[in-house]
Amino acid sequence: MDSSSATTTKHHLTHMAAAPLTSFPAAAESQDGDDDVPIDEFEIAVKNISSGTSRKGSIQRHSSSESEISSLWVHREKLVETLAKYDTFRASLLTLLEHHGLNQNAVRDAITTYPNTFTLSDEIAELRPKITICEAHISPDFCYAWESCDDLHICPRYVMGDCKEDSCSLGHCWTTDHNRKILQSFNMDRLPSEILCTLIRGTFSELKPVKSLDVCQSYNKATCRRRQCSSLHICLNFVIRGGNCGLPSCQLNHYTTEPSVCKLLESHGLPSNRCSKDIIATLLAQNQTLSNQSYSLRHVKRSSTASSVNTPSPNLHKGTSSTVWSHFYKGDVPVAEICYSSVEGKCQSEAQGCSRLHAKEHFHWQVSESKEQWLNLQNSQVISLERAYCDPVQESVTIPRLDTALVTPTNPLLSLLGRDLWSADLINHNLKDSSGEKILNLRRLCTENTEMNVPASTFLWYYFYDGNWVEYGRLNPSAEGDLVYDVSSESIEVVYNRPGCQIMSLMDNNKIDFQAMVHRNGLSHKWKIRRRPKSHLEEATTSIDHNQILPSHWEAMDPEDRLRIVDLPPWCTEYEQVLELLHTSLHDAKVLKVERVQNPFLWRALQNKIEELSLWYGDIERVDVRTLFHGTDVDVIKHICTENFDWRLHGSRFGQKYGHGAYFATEAARALEYCTYDLLNQRYLLVAQVVVGTIVQGDYTMHCPPQNPVAGIPYNSTVDDEFEPTIIVKYDKQEYYPQYIITLS
């Protein structure tokens, strides 16, 4: 075929869907089938037609050849759509002929021409595109060659039907420019997403087999130093024993929800949104060598005391592997009491996992939707409930609204309570929302029984007579002589705590019915009774000097003032100290103004967090409070000063490469790159106080820091570099404060 004929042929082939082919150049001499095969499938087809052959044999030149050739070149899209109608994406050539009118020879030639799209075996045609999901896309790194990448950029868990996250960073969209280009090359861009998921689900794993996911042995020996380890950083004992480590002092990760674990599970096509036991079962099924790992690895020394290995932790058989504190949002504990030692000193079982709740006070309140998971209420709510509960007169109390500034986005309290006003029923121990339709369970925890006198754990008993609540054993001036009961609250409490005891008999046919919570005098008279803690909270004061608890260099503020911006004079020491923070990194920028941000609410939240972490780490130096910089759009400065930094509202001009949070830079020049000019050609740089705390390498999948296996709580920050961080990513709004606004030219 000469070059002009080839050009004509290609022109006709590309327009056959619009106009039927009416003529075709004469077939040339048969060519050797061992010639180099062109990469482009279109060129393969041209070569086959030019030679008058296909890989299955020659194209027959008879009166119907034009329709057969036409079928061949409009055929792939038609064949894709036809086979996609079958659940197995397979159909016999006879079925395709009888039910869809597709010529058998034309189907054979199409399958031969497009080997990356179809297969033919035993006269069965199958739609099996050689298409897969990009490994770089689902790896901890990025696909930097996406423009030339021939693989799909989509979430494998979505394809498997497991990922339901609308904001999944791996993507759930088949119609992105990149994915559409890939699908169009297979004439699959018109298939519904459900069909595509089913089709790709059966091909991507077999075409690019993924190495079985393993548990990192170096991590279990505390020697792994890889930043992007391809094996799971999780306790091997925990996996082998089906979710029960068995070592009370183990400091390794026991959470399948830890972000790096989820990431690896998803990249290997394994589910991550299931309970630990199901995930472990799936992991062991796909990597059976795990259960045959060296048994010696299970006995790696993970504690400084050998005796602790032989001492069972009280949490081991209760589903808890670390001590739970009242400032955690999860409050489930095996023993629903507060550890006395945690309040008064140091609990000896804290490192191994105490079975009781650790708190700063001898009392705490929790809420639950189904009594399966208890959540710790905020301190202001706890105090409100406790103060009311110590008063026998009180039957209900409205607790303060949830302070969302003190709640992380992942805290379930946010979705459970919201910003509604909740009322506590102190008799039935429940919470009701403002509409009265939603009811939650409520419980109070107090210190375990000890020989020490703890008012919060000391209960008094009252009976109701003549409009008054009277403590047992106390004289009631308004009562008749025979209604003064010579029995103490302590005696009643002893009987009340006896297992199975429901009635306490008193003199003169008097009885206390613990089940009905009434006092019966004979058969005709009864009085309500109540059991309440001994009053132990100081009376709330109303004359607190609002400014005494704010920084001394701040301008005085009224209690109702939420925000004040103070312009600092250039000659003051504070102004000079702010300029020193910039060093010499801002060569071309001129400082026009420095303003101090005075927000008492945000400032107190930061101080409370610093105090809390200081107690947790035992040293304020480990809290690591730093002065950092933040660059952003001009129009959100005021909102940041009022509500604090919030990437969900303001976005992040740094992107989300190291996690989905608020970004801060260690150098002012780096942050200034993300500042925008206003109409006066000025930029605004924010200086912030930030709790850096413990750090870990971040990546774009993180919506919160992973668990710190050493501390037993999540890391405080993610960073761009663990050794020399220049970018700090924060997730908790209590851990940073906008301190100054610097106006630059």
TACORLIN-V171966 format. One record per backbone hydrogen bond with DSSP energy under -0.5 kcal/mol. NH is the residue of the N-H (numbers start at 1). CO is the residue of the C=O. E is the energy in kcal/mol with one decimal. If there is no record, write none. Layout:
BEGIN
<<NH CO E> <NH CO E>>
END
This chain:
BEGIN
<<6 2 -2.2> <7 3 -2.2> <8 4 -2.2> <9 5 -2.9> <10 6 -2.5> <11 7 -2.1> <12 8 -2.4> <13 9 -2.7> <14 10 -1.8> <15 12 -1.2> <16 13 -0.8> <18 15 -1.0> <19 15 -2.1> <28 50 -1.3> <35 32 -1.4> <38 36 -0.5> <44 40 -1.7> <45 41 -2.2> <46 42 -2.4> <47 43 -2.6> <48 44 -2.6> <49 45 -2.6> <50 46 -2.8> <51 47 -2.0> <52 48 -0.6> <52 49 -0.7> <53 48 -1.9> <54 57 -1.9> <57 54 -0.9> <59 52 -1.5> <60 58 -0.6> <62 60 -1.1> <65 62 -2.3> <68 64 -1.8> <69 65 -2.8> <70 66 -2.5> <71 67 -2.4> <72 68 -2.0> <73 69 -1.8> <74 70 -1.4> <76 72 -0.5> <78 74 -1.1> <79 75 -3.9> <80 76 -2.9> <81 77 -2.4> <82 78 -2.2> <83 79 -2.7> <84 80 -2.0> <85 82 -1.3> <86 83 -1.5> <89 86 -1.3> <91 125 -2.3> <93 123 -2.2> <96 92 -2.2> <97 93 -1.7> <98 94 -2.9> <99 95 -2.7> <100 95 -0.6> <100 96 -0.8> <101 97 -1.1> <102 96 -2.3> <103 101 -0.6> <107 103 -2.3> <108 104 -2.5> <109 105 -2.6> <110 106 -2.3> <111 107 -2.5> <112 108 -2.4> <113 109 -2.5> <114 110 -2.2> <115 112 -0.6> <117 114 -1.8> <118 114 -2.1> <119 126 -2.0> <121 124 -2.1> <124 121 -1.5> <125 91 -2.6> <125 123 -0.6> <126 119 -2.4> <127 89 -2.7> <128 117 -1.8> <128 126 -0.9> <130 116 -3.2> <131 129 -2.1> <134 152 -2.9> <138 134 -1.3> <139 135 -0.6> <139 136 -0.6> <144 142 -1.0> <146 143 -0.7> <148 145 -0.9> <149 145 -1.1> <152 132 -2.8> <154 152 -0.8> <155 171 -2.8> <159 155 -1.8> <160 156 -2.2> <161 157 -0.6> <161 158 -0.7> <162 157 -3.1> <163 157 -1.0> <164 162 -0.5> <166 164 -0.5> <168 165 -1.4> <171 168 -1.1> <174 172 -0.5> <180 176 -3.1> <181 177 -1.8> <182 178 -1.7> <183 179 -2.7> <184 180 -2.7> <185 181 -1.3> <186 183 -1.4> <187 184 -1.4> <188 183 -2.9> <191 188 -1.4> <196 192 -2.2> <197 193 -2.5> <198 194 -2.0> <199 195 -2.6> <200 196 -3.0> <201 197 -2.3> <202 198 -1.0> <203 200 -1.5> <204 200 -2.9> <207 203 -2.1> <208 204 -1.5> <216 232 -2.8> <220 216 -1.5> <221 217 -1.1> <222 219 -1.5> <223 218 -3.5> <224 218 -0.7> <229 226 -0.5> <232 214 -3.0> <234 232 -1.3> <235 253 -2.7> <239 235 -1.5> <240 236 -3.1> <241 237 -2.7> <242 239 -1.6> <243 238 -3.4> <248 246 -0.7> <250 247 -1.7> <256 254 -0.6> <258 255 -1.0> <261 258 -1.0> <262 258 -2.3> <263 259 -2.5> <264 260 -1.7> <265 261 -2.5> <266 262 -2.6> <267 263 -2.1> <268 264 -1.1> <268 265 -0.6> <269 266 -1.8> <270 265 -3.1> <274 272 -0.6> <279 275 -2.1> <280 276 -2.6> <281 277 -2.2> <282 278 -2.1> <283 279 -2.5> <284 280 -2.8> <285 281 -1.7> <286 282 -1.9> <287 283 -1.2> <290 287 -1.6> <291 288 -0.5> <292 289 -1.0> <293 290 -1.7> <297 294 -1.3> <298 295 -1.5> <299 296 -1.6> <300 297 -1.1> <306 304 -0.5> <308 305 -0.7> <309 306 -1.3> <310 306 -0.5> <310 307 -0.9> <311 308 -0.5> <312 310 -0.7> <316 313 -1.3> <318 315 -2.0> <319 316 -0.6> <320 315 -1.7> <323 350 -0.6> <326 358 -2.4> <328 325 -1.5> <331 374 -3.4> <335 355 -2.3> <336 334 -0.6> <337 335 -2.9> <338 446 -2.3> <339 357 -2.9> <343 339 -1.0> <343 340 -0.7> <344 340 -2.2> <345 341 -2.5> <350 347 -1.2> <353 349 -2.3> <357 337 -2.6> <358 324 -2.8> <364 445 -2.0> <366 443 -2.5> <367 375 -2.5> <368 441 -2.1> <375 367 -3.1> <376 329 -1.7> <377 365 -1.8> <382 378 -2.4> <383 379 -2.5> <384 380 -1.8> <385 381 -2.2> <386 382 -2.7> <387 383 -2.6> <388 384 -1.6> <389 385 -2.6> <390 386 -1.7> <391 388 -1.2> <392 390 -0.7> <394 391 -1.1> <397 424 -1.6> <399 397 -0.6> <399 422 -1.8> <404 402 -1.1> <406 403 -1.8> <407 404 -1.2> <411 408 -1.8> <414 411 -1.7> <415 411 -0.5> <416 412 -2.2> <417 413 -3.1> <418 413 -1.1> <418 414 -0.6> <420 417 -1.4> <422 420 -0.6> <423 432 -2.8> <424 397 -3.5> <425 430 -3.1> <426 395 -2.2> <426 424 -0.8> <427 395 -0.7> <429 425 -1.1> <430 425 -1.2> <431 440 -2.5> <432 423 -2.5> <433 438 -1.8> <436 433 -1.1> <439 437 -0.5> <440 431 -2.6> <441 368 -2.9> <442 429 -1.8> <443 366 -2.2> <445 364 -3.2> <447 362 -1.3> <448 338 -1.9> <454 452 -0.9> <455 453 -0.6> <457 454 -1.6> <458 455 -1.5> <459 457 -0.6> <460 532 -3.3> <462 530 -2.6> <463 470 -2.5> <464 528 -2.5> <465 463 -0.6> <465 468 -2.7> <468 465 -1.5> <470 463 -3.0> <470 468 -0.7> <472 461 -2.5> <473 485 -1.1> <474 471 -2.0> <477 475 -0.6> <479 476 -1.9> <483 480 -2.1> <484 481 -1.3> <485 483 -0.9> <486 484 -0.5> <487 485 -1.7> <489 472 -0.6> <492 488 -2.0> <493 489 -2.6> <494 490 -1.7> <495 491 -1.7> <496 492 -2.7> <497 493 -1.8> <498 495 -1.4> <501 498 -1.7> <502 500 -0.5> <504 512 -2.2> <505 503 -0.5> <506 510 -3.7> <510 507 -1.0> <511 520 -2.4> <512 504 -2.7> <513 511 -0.6> <513 518 -3.0> <514 502 -2.6> <514 512 -0.8> <515 502 -0.7> <517 513 -1.3> <518 513 -1.5> <519 527 -3.5> <520 511 -3.0> <520 518 -0.5> <521 525 -2.8> <522 509 -1.8> <522 520 -0.7> <524 521 -0.5> <525 521 -1.4> <527 519 -2.5> <529 517 -2.0> <530 462 -2.2> <532 460 -2.3> <532 530 -0.5> <534 455 -0.9> <534 458 -2.8> <546 544 -0.8> <548 545 -1.5> <549 545 -0.5> <549 546 -0.7> <550 547 -1.1> <554 551 -1.4> <561 558 -1.9> <564 598 -1.8> <566 564 -0.6> <566 596 -2.6> <567 565 -0.5> <568 566 -0.6> <568 594 -2.5> <572 569 -1.8> <576 572 -1.6> <577 573 -2.3> <578 574 -1.8> <579 575 -1.9> <580 576 -1.9> <581 577 -0.9> <581 578 -0.7> <582 578 -0.7> <582 579 -1.0> <583 579 -0.5> <583 580 -0.8> <585 582 -1.8> <587 585 -1.0> <592 590 -0.5> <592 743 -3.3> <593 743 -1.4> <595 741 -2.5> <596 566 -3.3> <597 739 -2.6> <598 564 -2.6> <598 596 -0.6> <599 597 -0.7> <603 599 -2.5> <604 600 -2.4> <605 601 -1.7> <606 602 -1.8> <607 603 -2.2> <608 604 -2.7> <609 605 -1.8> <610 606 -2.4> <611 607 -2.4> <612 608 -2.5> <613 609 -2.7> <614 610 -2.1> <615 611 -1.9> <616 612 -1.9> <617 613 -3.2> <618 614 -1.6> <622 619 -0.9> <623 620 -0.8> <624 620 -0.8> <624 621 -0.6> <626 624 -0.5> <626 690 -3.1> <628 626 -0.6> <628 688 -2.5> <629 665 -2.6> <630 686 -2.2> <632 684 -0.6> <636 633 -1.1> <637 634 -1.3> <640 636 -2.2> <641 637 -2.1> <642 638 -1.5> <643 639 -3.2> <644 640 -2.4> <649 646 -1.2> <650 646 -2.8> <651 647 -1.9> <655 652 -1.4> <659 656 -1.3> <660 702 -3.4> <661 659 -1.3> <662 730 -2.8> <664 728 -2.4> <665 629 -3.0> <666 726 -2.0> <671 667 -1.6> <672 668 -2.4> <673 669 -0.9> <673 670 -0.5> <674 671 -1.7> <675 672 -1.7> <676 632 -1.2> <678 682 -1.9> <681 678 -1.8> <683 744 -2.8> <685 742 -2.8> <686 630 -2.3> <687 740 -2.5> <688 628 -2.7> <689 737 -2.3> <690 626 -3.0> <690 688 -0.6> <691 735 -3.1> <692 624 -2.6> <692 690 -0.9> <693 623 -1.9> <693 624 -0.6> <696 717 -1.1> <698 719 -2.6> <702 699 -1.7> <708 713 -2.1> <709 707 -0.8> <712 708 -2.6> <715 706 -2.6> <716 694 -1.0> <717 694 -2.0> <718 729 -1.7> <719 696 -2.0> <720 727 -1.2> <728 664 -3.0> <729 718 -3.0> <730 662 -2.7> <731 716 -0.5> <733 731 -0.6> <735 732 -2.1> <736 733 -0.7> <737 689 -2.1> <739 687 -2.2> <739 737 -0.8> <740 687 -1.9> <741 595 -2.4> <742 685 -3.2> <743 593 -2.9> <743 741 -0.6> <744 683 -3.1> <744 742 -0.5> <745 590 -2.3>>
END
